[in-house]
Amino acid sequence: MATDLENFLNTPGRDDKAKEVRKKIDELGIEYIYYQFVSVTGRIMGKGAPADHWERICQGGFQLVYGSTANLFIDRNEDYIGYDAGAWELVGLPEPETFVQLPWDTRVARVFCTLFRGREEPENPGAYLTSDCRGNLRRIHEQFQKEHGMQLRAGTEPEMMWLKKDENGKPAGGYSNPFCYHIDQFESLRPVYMKCIEYGRKMGLDMIQGDHEDAPGQLELNFTFDDVMKNADRLTTYRQICAQVAREHGLIACFMSKPFMNLSASACHTNISLWKGGETETKSLGHTGDFPGMAENFQYTKGGENLFMPEGDNPRMPGKVGLQAMGGMIKHIRGLTILGCPTVNSYRRLLDTGFWAPVYASWGYQNRTTSIRNSAPGRFEYKVVDSSHNPYLLSAGLLKAMDDGIKNDIDAGEPEQRNIYDHMDDVEGRYEKLPFSLGEALEAFNADEVVKSALPGDMYKVFQHYKYDEWMRFLSEVSDWDVNEYLDILP
């Protein structure tokens, strides 16, 4: 019986796409390729190799320790997270359709990879590596589409901050002043955002709008929504672009959610909808000749039937499928929280009410104080997510929650139209409260079997190990706050 790895290599059309990549390599003068995947925390990992070796790696893959899916980090006991030192090596196989040139050095290209267990492993040789968050999302989405005939499309609002550096390379405040939607502050960051837009368009991101948010140096640049997997790839690419632009301008591209007290944090609101049908549209994005990579990078899904659209006379009330999906998300929102808010710092944002951060498991039409905002007919804005999250994990969790809601016709409850911040006492017993620490969120996640199923096999083990160690390291840390608060506590 063929292994997952062998079936992947024999995917119809893959050999032809690999040959197309060779043509692109020769036409574009590509000398080096990054073979990349995404770790449990959303970091871009992988290896680089001269382009001469494309055919060999495309067929045979590259090898890397399993622990690289956990950034090859060690825990507070100095044990490797997720896998011990005796673990086998994964096999990473490139997906030719994701090949694209890096616009900041046109000699270099990148390609995303799917990960497999080692070919000679005594247990499940050549099987999909379940600590590959990107591969997991693809398989979970494919199963969802098979069962429901629906495609999840997503669009993200990637807020982040551009910070200055001091003489030691440490953060020295935001580059601009904290004036929300202020064009002059937006203009002050024009060299940065224009370069991000230029690079993004060259890598297939259809950049649509942007603005200055209300923290120092805080920008949001949006790109067109698409199939959930492509959207996650583009968000990952956007982060990679920001890191490069920061190097070019001597700045810090900060994806930490809340680096400043008493100012708004960086969220990454995720807009979702379920669709049937549709077609593929190729966007030129300013390219007049051949694309600097495979055409799939520039293709978007459009049209079809949006199943979140209202079915009755009330334009503010989603249709049946939308309400079922919403019901699943509300039911599982506590378990989902750690996937959208994955760090200790994430909960600084949730605790700082008044900056439109969510507090309760609630939804409402155009209500920015709820956890899920029905922001327009046919679209839900999931707000329990910040700039530091891993989009592959969150998307898989949302699919599992919506699957439960649809299969079991879960009631979403009535929409909340009040400003929740003004009615805390009244809503306290009506809605479940979100977790307000990483530790509480980890407990809620571990208690939710539906959300846990979004992290199958080794992925759950790696994630749980990583996050539990992060929480314990935080609890055991003596901080400046401790010293300031307790240094002279007695006598």
Buried (B, 14 or more C-beta within 10 A) or exposed (E): EEBBBEEBBEEEEBBEBBEBBBEBBEEBEBBBBBBBBBBBBBBBBBBEBEBEEBEEBBEEBBEBBBBBBBBBBEBEEEEBBBBEEEBBBBBBBBBBBBBBBBBBEBEBBBBBBBBBBBBEBEEBBBBBBBBBBBBBBBBBBEEBBEEBEBBBBBBBBBBBBBBBBEEEEEBEBBBBBBBEEBEEBBEBBEEBBEBBBBBBBBBBBBBEEBBBBBBBBBBBBBBBBBBBBBBBBBBBBBBBBBEBBBEEBEBBBBBBBBBBEEBBBBBBBBBBBBBBEBEEBEBEBEEEEEBBBBEBBBBBBBEBEBBBBBEEEEEEBBBEBBBBBBBBBBBBBBBBBBBBBBBBBBBBBBEBBEBBBBBBBBBBBEBBBBBBBBBBBBBBBBBBBBBBBBBBBBBBBBBBBBBBBBEEEBEBBEBBEBEBEEEEEEBEEEBBEBBBBBBBBBBBBBEBEBBBBBBBBBBBBBBBBBBBBBBBEBEEEEEEEEEEEEEEEEE
